[in-house]
Amino acid sequence: MFKIDERSEVKFNGKTYITWHGSPFDRGSADSWYHRGAKPHWWPEGTGRGDIVTEERMSAEEVEAYYAGYDYNEKHGGKKEW
């Protein structure tokens, strides 16, 4: 059974990203999925829980993971059909 805080690894462009619901990689892929523009952010406690971390408070590695998630979905994922 899927758990909201379950971590997984995604290999993309020669790098391994650890991702979970709310992580920078996850949020990037979700923004791509929902046809949103890229705007780096993440939720340390899970999407919609606790405080959001926006780009000005993100580390370079977190911003990179966000864009990797966005690009990963653009290349391998689908798009939400309304």
Secondary structure by P-SEA (a helix, b strand, c coil): cccccbbbbbbcccbbbbbccccaaaaaaaaaaacccccccccccccccccccccccccaaaaaaaaaaaaaaacccccccc
